[in-house]
Amino acid sequence: MIEFSAKTREKELQSSSGQAFDVLVIGGGIIGAGVANTLSQAGISVILVEMGDFASGTSSGSSKLIHGGLRYLAQGRFRLTRNLLKERNYLMRKTDLVKPINFDILIGPGMFGRFEIRIGLMLYRILGGGKHSAYTKNNGIFPDSVKGYYTYKDCITDDALLTVSNIVSAHMNGAVCLNYVKYTGSSVINDENVAKLKDMVSGNYITIRYRVLVNCAGAWIDDVLGHEKIGNFRLSKGIHLIYPREVYRRESAAVVKSKVDGRQMFIIPRGQVVIVGTTDDFVDSPDNWNITESERDYVIKSLSFISAGISREKIIGEYSGIRTLLGSGNNPGKMSRDFSVLRKNNVFTVIGGKVTDYRRVSRKTAILVSKYLKKKRVSGALPRIDYKPDLNDRVSSAIKYECAIFPDDVVKRRSSVYYFDPESTNLVNETALKLLNPISE
Ligand SMILES: Cc1cc2nc3c(=O)[nH]c(=O)nc-3n(C[C@H](O)[C@H](O)[C@H](O)COP(=O)(O)OP(=O)(O)OC[C@H]3O[C@@H](n4cnc5c(N)ncnc54)[C@H](O)[C@@H]3O)c2cc1C
């Protein structure tokens, strides 16, 4: 295994200074990670910079589903659902990081209708979703207002680990991938594009040269471009609340209509916890990640009819994420979850793109970039995940092979550690802290 750590980061930061790369990728979320992975596997030289830790943006704040989106079907977005299901099926086959889970979709007055869901699930199956169960009457496992449910399969993942695994794979294929390095702007010097990068750990700057810039900065795509705004997107925040497992004992996840406004929401059991959410509200700033009382209230009022434990008192954790939605709609729930790649001169900007769809987004972007560079063609099999994380020794692997710099990186990337054992004081053990301390000084 190739070392990818704080030590190698320092070396690569120094050796990149003044160097020329084919492509500069901005953003170490799932989209930037996938793009860097695809390009490096196609033999194109890449440097990726991430201003925080890898996956510290929305790519660790999603619902962690790899799914076709039954909701998108109801909106008539058949092609998107078909594409997402193809991706889901591919990832389920090819990586241990994506696992199937049953979803109960609840039927009853003020909830989903039986007929509507049967048709929806039939279509889902035709588009690649797989067989669903027969209608099951509620025999006391749900509150009386739920008349029954259908069960179908979709998948869950660890979004942060999927992102980091793509970053490590890109690194294994020769890409320079730097966390805690912020892109601060570009200039043209002697006909070459020169980017100024700030090392957020030391505060020092380096410059590098590049031919193409790929802007995968998620909610910050406009900020990266400075005064040249893109305009054709809106930002929407979603929050999740975390509860102990006892609040919802079923093995299957539940798809539920909100009691407040009828939106589709999820209750997702994960190990010793349950994740519930999410919200979908426009925000004006990419930095507006804080969770408000009214957002918590909304989730609780929407879902507490399923379990009284979904209450203020029992919350043990929470997180948020910001979606970049394509277009200019005025209802975030109705805006497309598809993506677009825009080009202006040698700058490509990715708008949108779900975790489920990251391979398709990455490949499309990489194909456009490679054509522009007049380089090798990007094949349909890319990106591959070459890195196989050791799921039994997460702390050591994060430090040695996944370039965790600070103790918090290990914990946050593996946020499930918080959720799986919220009482534990042994989140990052003594050995790990010893290893990490010299690095974080
Ligand atoms: C609440 C919620 C739930 C979701 N649930 C699902 C789901 O279940 N399944 C699914 O498939 N999708 C889901 N999505 C969508 C999915 O999570 C996002 O579309 C995806 O994570 C976006 O990835 P990204 O790489 O574009 O953005 P990000 O992960 O935000 O990455 C962008 C990165 O760019 C970095 N950056 C910004 N500016 C700079 C700079 N100047 N220099 C260096 N770095 C910079 C940021 O720090 C950030 O890490 C959900 C989204 C939300 C909000």
Ligand as a Chemical Component Dictionary entry (heavy atoms), coordinates in Angstrom:
data_LIG
# 
_chem_comp.id                   LIG 
_chem_comp.type                 NON-POLYMER 
_chem_comp.pdbx_formal_charge   0 
_chem_comp.three_letter_code    LIG 
# 
loop_
_chem_comp_atom.comp_id 
_chem_comp_atom.atom_id 
_chem_comp_atom.alt_atom_id 
_chem_comp_atom.type_symbol 
_chem_comp_atom.charge 
_chem_comp_atom.model_Cartn_x 
_chem_comp_atom.model_Cartn_y 
_chem_comp_atom.model_Cartn_z 
_chem_comp_atom.pdbx_ordinal 
LIG C1  C1  C 0 -29.207 16.831 2.947  1  
LIG C2  C2  C 0 -28.686 16.137 1.732  2  
LIG C3  C3  C 0 -28.920 14.771 1.559  3  
LIG C4  C4  C 0 -28.434 14.130 0.430  4  
LIG N1  N1  N 0 -28.627 12.795 0.322  5  
LIG C5  C5  C 0 -28.135 12.134 -0.747 6  
LIG C6  C6  C 0 -28.277 10.725 -0.831 7  
LIG O1  O1  O 0 -28.808 10.071 0.070  8  
LIG N2  N2  N 0 -27.768 10.112 -1.920 9  
LIG C7  C7  C 0 -27.129 10.793 -2.912 10 
LIG O2  O2  O 0 -26.731 10.169 -3.885 11 
LIG N3  N3  N 0 -26.959 12.134 -2.851 12 
LIG C8  C8  C 0 -27.445 12.816 -1.788 13 
LIG N4  N4  N 0 -27.264 14.169 -1.681 14 
LIG C9  C9  C 0 -26.511 14.880 -2.711 15 
LIG C10 C10 C 0 -25.003 14.750 -2.496 16 
LIG O3  O3  O 0 -24.683 14.648 -1.132 17 
LIG C11 C11 C 0 -24.258 15.942 -3.062 18 
LIG O4  O4  O 0 -24.765 16.256 -4.322 19 
LIG C12 C12 C 0 -22.758 15.648 -3.185 20 
LIG O5  O5  O 0 -22.230 15.257 -1.932 21 
LIG C13 C13 C 0 -22.051 16.888 -3.702 22 
LIG O6  O6  O 0 -20.675 16.608 -3.785 23 
LIG P1  P1  P 0 -19.653 17.745 -4.209 24 
LIG O7  O7  O 0 -18.326 17.107 -4.336 25 
LIG O8  O8  O 0 -20.186 18.484 -5.384 26 
LIG O9  O9  O 0 -19.714 18.823 -3.034 27 
LIG P2  P2  P 0 -18.955 18.822 -1.625 28 
LIG O10 O10 O 0 -18.929 17.494 -0.986 29 
LIG O11 O11 O 0 -19.533 19.931 -0.825 30 
LIG O12 O12 O 0 -17.460 19.157 -2.028 31 
LIG C14 C14 C 0 -17.031 20.425 -2.451 32 
LIG C15 C15 C 0 -15.708 20.689 -1.751 33 
LIG O13 O13 O 0 -15.077 21.826 -2.324 34 
LIG C16 C16 C 0 -14.278 22.399 -1.319 35 
LIG N5  N5  N 0 -13.908 23.766 -1.718 36 
LIG C17 C17 C 0 -14.737 24.818 -1.896 37 
LIG N6  N6  N 0 -14.048 25.915 -2.251 38 
LIG C18 C18 C 0 -12.726 25.548 -2.292 39 
LIG C19 C19 C 0 -11.513 26.248 -2.591 40 
LIG N7  N7  N 0 -11.510 27.546 -2.896 41 
LIG N8  N8  N 0 -10.333 25.559 -2.537 42 
LIG C20 C20 C 0 -10.327 24.242 -2.204 43 
LIG N9  N9  N 0 -11.456 23.546 -1.910 44 
LIG C21 C21 C 0 -12.639 24.182 -1.950 45 
LIG C22 C22 C 0 -15.180 22.329 -0.089 46 
LIG O14 O14 O 0 -14.454 22.421 1.111  47 
LIG C23 C23 C 0 -15.888 20.991 -0.275 48 
LIG O15 O15 O 0 -15.296 19.950 0.488  49 
LIG C24 C24 C 0 -27.725 14.844 -0.560 50 
LIG C25 C25 C 0 -27.499 16.218 -0.389 51 
LIG C26 C26 C 0 -27.961 16.860 0.759  52 
LIG C27 C27 C 0 -27.687 18.312 0.957  53 
# 
loop_
_chem_comp_bond.comp_id 
_chem_comp_bond.atom_id_1 
_chem_comp_bond.atom_id_2 
_chem_comp_bond.value_order 
_chem_comp_bond.pdbx_ordinal 
LIG C1  C2  SING 1  
LIG C2  C3  SING 2  
LIG C2  C26 DOUB 3  
LIG C3  C4  DOUB 4  
LIG C4  N1  SING 5  
LIG C4  C24 SING 6  
LIG N1  C5  DOUB 7  
LIG C5  C6  SING 8  
LIG C5  C8  SING 9  
LIG C6  O1  DOUB 10 
LIG C6  N2  SING 11 
LIG N2  C7  SING 12 
LIG C7  O2  DOUB 13 
LIG C7  N3  SING 14 
LIG N3  C8  DOUB 15 
LIG C8  N4  SING 16 
LIG N4  C9  SING 17 
LIG N4  C24 SING 18 
LIG C9  C10 SING 19 
LIG C10 O3  SING 20 
LIG C10 C11 SING 21 
LIG C11 O4  SING 22 
LIG C11 C12 SING 23 
LIG C12 O5  SING 24 
LIG C12 C13 SING 25 
LIG C13 O6  SING 26 
LIG O6  P1  SING 27 
LIG P1  O7  DOUB 28 
LIG P1  O8  SING 29 
LIG P1  O9  SING 30 
LIG O9  P2  SING 31 
LIG P2  O10 DOUB 32 
LIG P2  O11 SING 33 
LIG P2  O12 SING 34 
LIG O12 C14 SING 35 
LIG C14 C15 SING 36 
LIG C15 O13 SING 37 
LIG C15 C23 SING 38 
LIG O13 C16 SING 39 
LIG C16 N5  SING 40 
LIG C16 C22 SING 41 
LIG N5  C17 SING 42 
LIG N5  C21 SING 43 
LIG C17 N6  DOUB 44 
LIG N6  C18 SING 45 
LIG C18 C19 SING 46 
LIG C18 C21 DOUB 47 
LIG C19 N7  SING 48 
LIG C19 N8  DOUB 49 
LIG N8  C20 SING 50 
LIG C20 N9  DOUB 51 
LIG N9  C21 SING 52 
LIG C22 O14 SING 53 
LIG C22 C23 SING 54 
LIG C23 O15 SING 55 
LIG C24 C25 DOUB 56 
LIG C25 C26 SING 57 
LIG C26 C27 SING 58 
# 
